[in-house]
Structures are given as structure tokens and as C-alpha cells.
Amino acid sequence: MATEYGQGYGHRSGSGSHGAGAGERRHRLPAPLRAPIEARSWREFGYVMLSLPLGIMMFSYAVTMFALGAGLLITFLGVPVLAAALAGCRGFGALERARARRLLGLEVSEPEPLRMKRHGAMAWMGAVLKSGASWRHLLYSVIQFPWSVFSFVVALNFWAYGWALLTYPLWFWLFPMHGGQGGLQLYGDETHAIYLDNPFEITVTALVGLLFTMATPWIVRALTTVDRLMVHGLLGPSRLATRVVELESDRGVVIDTAAADLRRIERDLHDGAQARLVNLAMGLGLAKEKLTEDPQAAARMVDEAHGEVKTALQELRDLARGIHPAVLTDRGLDAALSAVASRCTVPVGVDVDLSTRPAPAIEGIAYFTVSELLQNISKHARATRATVDVWRVDNRLMIQVTDDGVGGADVSGGSGLAGLAERLDAVDGILVADSPVGGPTRVTAELPWRG
């Protein structure tokens, strides 16, 4: 694994500064003044306006079909009607997820698919009725309607009154010209009436409208927050389904990692120790032939073969140490990490504060993580010193590797740290790198503690 410290971060830093500058140019107005004219505010307002007609349609369909299906359950006809009701609600759910994605920027994954053991209409109806996602979609279709009525009324009134009052100076002349009164009537009874018709009252009206207009986007945003929660909680996958998908993905990462390690071991054996042993066999064969004819040449060949044996043994030791060092099994992380640190090209201080040892699998991952990070420091960091700290917090094993090098380490796709992060993620671990350009670099890894 190789992480280019300087290059990766430098590119990211440049992009960030450019984006920040563009953001400053776009956001010269304060947020309250900017919100009424932002595209996001209008998209959220459009979402609330569309919610009412869609809510009426979903509510009418869900209640009608469910009541009909429940009433017909005394006969077999109730089962397909209920299944059709739930299937229709799932279709509405797909529409709602697409609408939330387009107008609210909310990404919600598809719910867990129907699990059918057999093919056919009966198997499909049984799968629909057994699916928890189907009933959550039905619940959403029912409770979304009253909420859409409330949010529609609140949003539309604030929006209409706000813009009407804010633009009052532009259209108040319609009252004396076409309405026969001085302006907008604020109060009136049989004997007395108050009209907003002088410059001061018109200005105050516009200021009140400005307050309403500035408040409306935030009110609409609060309303759509409830919509976000309902869409995410009822129309997305359940926690159990999400966890199953995560575990399947982690299993794939573990399988790929194991396969890559096996290929690496095979390559190292084939290109290293195996090639040397072949050369050794050939050299000893030649030495055997020359033993009677030229004993001195045979002795030189035996000396060269002896050197090849030593080199092959060292390569085999290094390979075994890379798989799982014996010192880790015998003496734990403290001794094993100290041995790794001694082979680093910069001085490394190791502090392991663990009263007990974690599970061998977690211990091996922690060793591999530190070994790879120290290898990166040796190759790319241009550091003068580094430290390794290992400790336990509740049920988590914490690892922190720091150096005073050039910085720029980046946990992103394609880098060595990204591969390391995937390995940690496969066991519910986390890898975070804090590495500004110029250093220092601090990489923190977190693993589950399994005793």
C-alpha cells in the first residue's frame, strides 16, 4: 500500500479553496435575506404544495383499498385486495422517494425486496402481506395526508401574506382607483374604518411583509424536516435490512482482501523464495558435478548456495511476519508493534496501554494497520519522528499514529489509506486522517473490542 502524502492533499486543498471562493461570491447576502430567493427554498415550497394533492390521492387509495380488503377477508377475495392495496402503496412510496430526492435532496435507498420462495400469484401475495416495508408504506399513505393539509395551509398562508405585504407599495393604488377606498383595510365597523393609505403605513406594511417573507423559508424548511423523517423512516429500508446489506458488503470486502493477500503471498513465494531455491538446487547440482574435477570451483558454488539459503530464509521470515508474526501471538501488541517500529526509517515511540488483550483477529488487524501506516511514513512522509499510541475506550480499541512529515495524506478512492479504511470498515472499524499540507499527520483508527 502506498499513499502519496503531498499530492493527494494538495489537489484536494486547491479544489476546496476554489469552491470556498465561489461560495463567498454567491453568498454575499446574509442568510435571512438570501433564503427567500434561493432555489432550495422554492424547491421545498414546491414539495409542500405538491404534498396535498398527492396526499389526497394516496390517502383515498390506501383507506378505500384497505377497508375493502379487510371487509372481504371473510371470503378469499380479501387477500388479493389487501395485497393490491399494499402493492399500490409501495408504488406511491417509490414516487415519494423520487420526489424527495428531486426537491429535498434526500437520498433514501429502496426498501428490502419481496422474498418469494416460489413463483406465482399466491407466493407474491404472501410476500407482499408478510413484508414489513409494505405495511410501513401503507402507514405513510395514511399519516401523510393530515400532515400535508397542515403544512400546505401554513406554508401557503405565510408565503402569500408575506409576498403580498412586501409588494404592497407596488399595488396599493388599485384600492383608490378600482376599489373606492384609500387602501388595504386594517380595521372597520359601522362607524369607523382604518386604511393603510399613507406613506408611513405603506412602509410599515412592506416591512411586516419582509419579516414574513424572510421567515417563510425557515418555516417551510421546518415543515419539510418532518417530511424527511417520515420518508426516511417509513419508505426506506429497515434497520435490520440495512444492517444485512452492510454485513453482505463487509463480507465481500473480507473475501476480496483475503483473496488479494493469498495472491500476494503466492507472488512473493514464486518471485522470491521459490526462485532462490530453484537457483540453489541448480547451483548445488553444478557443484556436485565439479566436485571431482575442480574442488575449488565447487567450494565457491557451495558458498554461493549458502548465501542463497540465508537470503531465502530471511525472505520466508519476512513473509511469515507479514502474515501473522509469532511475537504478536506470543507477547501481544506491545512487543509486536515495538518490533515493527524498530524497522521504520524514522524514530518511532510506541505506547500501548492495554490491561488485557483483544481477540486475535482484532489484534492482527491492529498490527496490520500500524505496520501499513509506518510503512507509509517511511516511504512518503519525509518525517523525522513518529509516535504510535494504542489504548482502549469502553468497547473500542483506539490506535493513533502521528508524524511530523509533509502531510497531505488523503483517505479517498484509489489511495492506500482508502484500502486500509475498507479493511477496518469490514469489522465495524473507522479510519480518520487529519493531515494538512505541511504536516503534522495524525491517523486515528478505531476497532471494536472483542475479548
C-alpha positions in Angstrom: 0.0 0.0 0.0 1.4 3.4 -0.9 -0.2 6.8 -0.1 1.2 9.9 -1.7 1.1 12.3 1.1 1.8 15.6 -0.6 0.0 15.1 -3.9 -3.3 13.8 -2.7 -3.9 16.5 -0.2 -2.6 19.3 -2.4 -5.2 18.5 -5.1 -8.0 18.4 -2.5 -6.8 21.7 -1.0 -6.8 23.5 -4.3 -10.3 22.3 -5.1 -11.5 23.4 -1.6 -10.2 26.9 -1.9 -11.7 27.3 -5.3 -15.1 26.2 -4.0 -14.8 28.5 -1.0 -14.1 31.5 -3.1 -17.1 30.7 -5.4 -19.3 30.2 -2.3 -18.3 33.7 -1.0 -19.2 35.2 -4.3 -22.6 33.5 -4.2 -23.3 34.2 -0.6 -22.7 37.9 -0.2 -26.2 38.4 1.2 -26.9 37.3 4.8 -28.8 34.0 5.1 -32.2 35.5 6.1 -32.2 37.9 3.1 -30.9 35.1 0.8 -33.3 32.4 1.8 -36.5 33.7 0.1 -34.8 33.8 -3.3 -32.7 30.6 -3.0 -33.6 27.7 -5.3 -33.6 25.3 -2.4 -36.4 27.4 -0.7 -38.6 27.3 -3.8 -38.0 23.6 -4.2 -39.1 22.9 -0.6 -42.1 25.2 -1.1 -43.0 23.3 -4.3 -42.6 20.0 -2.4 -45.2 21.2 0.2 -47.6 22.4 -2.4 -47.5 19.0 -4.2 -47.9 17.1 -1.0 -51.6 17.9 -0.6 -52.9 16.6 -4.0 -50.6 13.6 -3.7 -51.6 13.1 -0.1 -55.3 13.1 -1.0 -54.7 10.5 -3.7 -52.6 8.2 -1.5 -55.0 8.6 1.5 -58.1 7.8 -0.6 -56.5 4.8 -2.2 -55.0 3.4 1.0 -58.1 3.8 3.1 -60.5 2.6 0.4 -58.5 -0.5 -0.6 -57.6 -1.4 3.0 -61.2 -1.1 4.2 -62.4 -3.1 1.2 -59.8 -5.8 1.7 -60.4 -6.0 5.4 -64.2 -6.3 4.8 -63.7 -9.0 2.3 -61.4 -11.1 4.5 -64.4 -13.3 5.4 -64.0 -14.5 1.8 -60.9 -15.3 -0.1 -61.3 -12.1 -2.1 -60.0 -10.0 0.8 -56.4 -11.4 0.4 -55.8 -10.2 -3.2 -57.4 -6.9 -2.5 -55.2 -6.3 0.6 -52.2 -7.4 -1.4 -53.1 -4.9 -4.2 -53.6 -2.2 -1.6 -50.1 -2.8 -0.2 -48.5 -3.1 -3.6 -50.1 0.2 -4.7 -48.8 1.9 -1.5 -45.3 0.6 -2.4 -45.7 2.2 -5.8 -46.7 5.5 -4.2 -43.6 5.1 -1.9 -41.4 4.9 -5.0 -42.9 8.2 -6.3 -42.4 9.8 -2.9 -38.8 8.8 -2.7 -38.2 10.2 -6.2 -40.0 13.4 -5.3 -38.0 13.8 -2.0 -34.7 13.1 -4.0 -35.5 15.7 -6.6 -37.0 18.5 -4.4 -35.5 17.9 -1.0 -32.1 16.4 -2.0 -32.9 13.4 0.3 -31.4 10.1 -0.8 -33.4 7.2 0.5 -32.5 3.7 -0.5 -35.1 1.2 -1.9 -36.7 -0.9 0.8 -35.9 -4.6 1.1 -37.3 -6.5 -1.9 -40.1 -9.1 -1.6 -38.8 -12.5 -0.6 -40.7 -15.2 -2.5 -39.8 -18.9 -2.1 -41.9 -19.9 -5.1 -43.2 -18.3 -8.2 -46.9 -17.5 -8.8 -49.7 -15.2 -7.7 -50.1 -16.8 -4.3 -46.5 -16.6 -3.4 -46.4 -12.9 -4.5 -49.5 -12.1 -2.3 -48.0 -13.9 0.6 -44.7 -12.0 0.2 -46.5 -8.6 0.0 -48.5 -9.3 3.1 -45.6 -10.5 5.1 -43.3 -7.6 4.1 -42.9 -5.1 6.9 -41.9 -2.5 4.2 -45.4 -2.9 2.6 -47.2 -2.0 5.9 -44.8 0.9 6.5 -45.8 2.2 3.1 -49.5 1.9 4.0 -48.9 3.7 7.3 -47.1 6.5 5.4 -50.0 6.8 2.9 -52.4 7.3 5.8 -50.5 9.7 8.1 -49.0 11.8 5.3 -52.4 13.2 4.4 -53.3 15.1 7.6 -49.7 16.4 7.8 -49.8 17.6 4.2 -53.0 19.5 4.9 -51.4 21.3 7.9 -48.1 22.0 6.1 -49.9 23.2 2.9 -52.1 25.7 4.8 -49.2 27.0 6.9 -46.8 27.4 4.0 -49.2 28.9 1.6 -50.5 31.4 4.0 -47.1 32.6 5.1 -45.9 32.7 1.6 -49.0 34.5 0.2 -49.3 37.1 3.0 -45.5 37.7 3.1 -45.1 38.5 -0.6 -48.5 40.4 -0.8 -47.5 42.7 2.1 -43.9 43.1 0.9 -45.1 44.2 -2.6 -48.0 46.4 -1.2 -46.3 49.6 -2.2 -46.5 48.4 -5.8 -50.2 47.6 -5.9 -51.9 49.7 -3.2 -53.1 52.2 -5.9 -55.6 49.6 -7.0 -57.8 50.4 -4.0 -58.4 54.1 -4.7 -58.6 53.6 -8.4 -60.8 50.5 -8.6 -62.0 49.7 -5.0 -63.3 53.0 -3.9 -61.3 53.1 -0.7 -57.9 54.6 0.3 -56.0 51.4 0.7 -56.0 48.0 2.3 -58.5 47.9 5.2 -56.9 47.1 8.5 -60.0 47.6 10.7 -63.6 48.6 10.1 -67.0 48.7 11.7 -70.3 50.5 11.0 -68.9 53.9 12.1 -65.1 53.8 11.7 -62.5 52.2 9.3 -58.7 52.2 9.2 -57.0 52.0 5.9 -53.3 51.6 5.1 -53.1 54.5 2.8 -50.3 57.0 3.9 -46.6 56.6 3.1 -45.7 55.6 6.7 -48.4 52.9 6.9 -47.4 51.6 3.5 -43.8 51.4 4.5 -44.6 49.6 7.8 -46.8 47.1 5.9 -43.9 46.4 3.5 -41.6 45.8 6.4 -44.0 43.4 8.1 -44.2 41.6 4.7 -40.4 41.5 4.6 -40.4 39.8 8.0 -43.0 37.3 6.9 -41.1 36.7 3.6 -37.8 36.1 5.4 -39.4 33.8 8.0 -41.3 31.7 5.4 -38.4 29.7 4.0 -37.3 28.6 7.5 -40.9 27.7 8.5 -41.2 25.6 5.2 -37.8 24.0 6.0 -39.0 23.0 9.4 -42.2 21.5 7.9 -40.1 19.6 5.3 -37.9 18.3 8.1 -40.9 16.3 9.3 -41.4 15.0 5.7 -37.8 14.0 5.6 -38.2 12.0 8.8 -41.3 10.3 7.5 -39.9 9.4 4.1 -36.6 8.2 5.6 -38.2 6.2 8.4 -41.2 4.7 6.6 -40.3 4.4 2.9 -36.6 3.4 3.3 -35.2 0.0 4.3 -35.5 -1.1 7.9 -32.5 -1.0 10.2 -32.3 -4.8 10.1 -32.3 -4.8 6.3 -29.7 -2.0 6.2 -27.5 -4.0 8.6 -27.9 -7.1 6.4 -26.7 -5.1 3.4 -23.8 -3.7 5.3 -22.8 -7.2 6.5 -23.0 -8.6 3.0 -20.8 -5.7 1.7 -18.3 -6.3 4.5 -18.2 -10.0 3.8 -17.4 -9.1 0.2 -14.6 -6.8 1.3 -13.2 -9.5 3.6 -13.3 -12.1 0.8 -11.6 -9.7 -1.7 -9.0 -8.8 0.9 -8.3 -12.5 1.7 -8.0 -13.3 -2.0 -5.6 -10.3 -2.5 -3.5 -11.5 0.4 -3.3 -15.0 -1.0 -2.3 -13.7 -4.4 0.4 -11.5 -2.7 1.7 -14.5 -0.7 1.8 -16.6 -3.8 3.6 -13.9 -5.8 6.1 -13.3 -3.1 6.8 -17.1 -2.8 7.0 -17.5 -6.5 9.2 -14.5 -7.2 11.3 -14.6 -4.0 12.0 -17.7 -2.0 10.9 -20.2 -4.7 13.1 -18.6 -7.3 16.1 -18.6 -4.9 15.5 -22.3 -4.0 15.5 -23.2 -7.7 18.8 -21.4 -8.2 20.1 -23.1 -5.1 19.2 -26.5 -6.5 20.9 -25.8 -9.8 24.0 -24.4 -8.1 24.3 -27.4 -5.9 23.9 -29.7 -8.9 26.7 -27.9 -10.7 28.9 -28.0 -7.6 28.3 -31.8 -7.3 29.4 -32.3 -10.9 32.6 -30.2 -10.4 33.4 -31.7 -7.0 35.9 -34.2 -8.5 37.1 -32.1 -11.5 37.5 -28.7 -9.8 37.1 -28.8 -6.0 37.8 -25.0 -5.6 35.1 -24.0 -8.0 32.8 -26.5 -6.3 33.6 -24.8 -3.0 32.8 -21.4 -4.4 29.5 -22.7 -5.7 28.7 -24.2 -2.3 29.5 -20.8 -0.6 27.2 -19.0 -3.1 24.5 -21.6 -2.4 24.9 -21.0 1.3 24.3 -17.3 0.8 21.2 -18.0 -1.3 19.9 -20.2 1.6 20.3 -17.4 4.1 18.6 -14.9 1.8 15.7 -17.3 1.1 15.3 -18.0 4.9 15.2 -14.2 5.5 12.5 -13.7 2.8 10.5 -16.5 4.3 10.8 -15.0 7.8 9.7 -11.6 6.4 6.8 -13.2 4.6 5.6 -15.1 7.7 6.0 -11.9 9.8 3.7 -10.1 7.3 1.1 -12.8 7.6 1.0 -13.0 11.4 4.2 -12.6 13.3 5.0 -15.1 16.1 5.8 -12.3 18.5 2.2 -11.0 18.2 0.8 -14.4 19.2 3.3 -14.9 22.0 3.7 -11.5 23.5 0.9 -9.3 22.2 0.6 -5.9 20.6 3.2 -4.0 22.7 6.1 -6.3 21.7 4.9 -6.8 18.1 4.4 -3.0 17.4 7.8 -2.3 19.0 9.4 -4.7 16.6 7.6 -3.0 13.6 8.7 0.4 14.9 12.3 -0.7 15.1 12.3 -1.4 11.3 10.9 2.1 10.4 13.3 4.5 8.8 12.4 7.2 11.4 12.5 7.0 15.2 9.1 5.8 16.5 7.8 6.0 20.0 5.3 3.2 20.9 2.9 3.5 23.8 0.4 0.5 24.3 -1.9 1.0 27.3 -4.0 -2.2 27.4 -4.7 -4.2 30.6 -5.9 -7.2 28.6 -5.5 -8.5 25.1 -8.2 -8.2 22.4 -9.4 -11.1 20.2 -6.6 -12.5 18.0 -8.5 -11.3 14.8 -8.7 -7.7 16.2 -5.1 -7.9 17.4 -4.0 -8.9 13.9 -5.9 -6.1 12.2 -4.4 -3.6 14.6 -0.9 -4.9 13.9 -1.5 -4.8 10.2 -2.9 -1.2 10.4 0.1 0.2 12.3 2.5 -1.7 10.1 1.0 -0.2 6.9 0.9 3.3 8.4 4.5 3.1 9.5 5.4 1.8 6.0 3.7 4.9 4.5 5.7 7.2 6.9 8.9 5.5 5.8 8.2 5.9 2.1 6.3 9.2 1.7 6.1 11.3 4.8 9.7 12.7 4.9 9.3 12.8 8.7 11.9 13.0 11.4 9.9 11.2 14.1 6.6 9.4 14.7 4.6 8.0 17.5 2.2 5.1 17.9 -0.4 5.1 20.7 -2.8 2.2 21.4 -5.5 2.3 24.2 -8.9 1.1 25.0 -12.1 3.3 25.4 -15.1 1.3 26.6 -15.7 -1.4 23.9 -13.4 0.2 21.3 -9.7 -0.3 20.6 -8.1 3.1 19.6 -5.0 3.4 17.5 -3.3 6.7 16.7 -0.2 7.1 14.5 1.3 10.6 14.2 4.3 12.0 12.3 5.9 15.4 11.7 6.2 14.9 7.9 4.9 16.9 4.9 1.3 16.0 5.4 -1.3 15.7 2.7 -2.5 12.1 3.5 -5.9 11.6 2.0 -8.5 8.9 2.7 -10.1 8.8 -0.7 -10.8 6.4 -3.5 -7.7 4.9 -5.1 -5.2 5.7 -2.2 -3.6 3.2 0.1 -5.4 4.7 3.1 -8.7 4.0 1.3 -7.9 0.3 1.1 -7.0 0.3 4.8 -10.2 2.1 5.6 -12.2 -0.6 3.8 -10.4 -3.4 5.8 -11.3 -1.6 9.0 -14.9 -1.0 7.9 -15.3 -4.7 7.3 -15.1 -5.3 11.0 -17.1 -2.1 12.0 -13.9 -0.1 12.3 -13.2 3.5 11.4 -10.1 5.3 9.9 -9.8 9.0 10.0 -6.8 11.1 8.7 -6.0 14.6 9.8 -3.2 15.7 7.6 -3.0 19.3 6.5 -0.3 20.2 3.9 2.9 20.8 5.7 2.0 18.4 8.5 1.7 17.1 11.0 -0.3 14.0 10.1 -2.5 12.2 12.6 -4.2 9.0 11.5 -6.7 7.6 14.0 -8.1 4.1 13.7 -11.0 2.7 15.8 -11.7 -1.1 16.1 -14.4 -3.0 18.1 -13.0 -4.5 21.2 -13.6 -8.2 21.2 -12.0 -10.0 24.1 
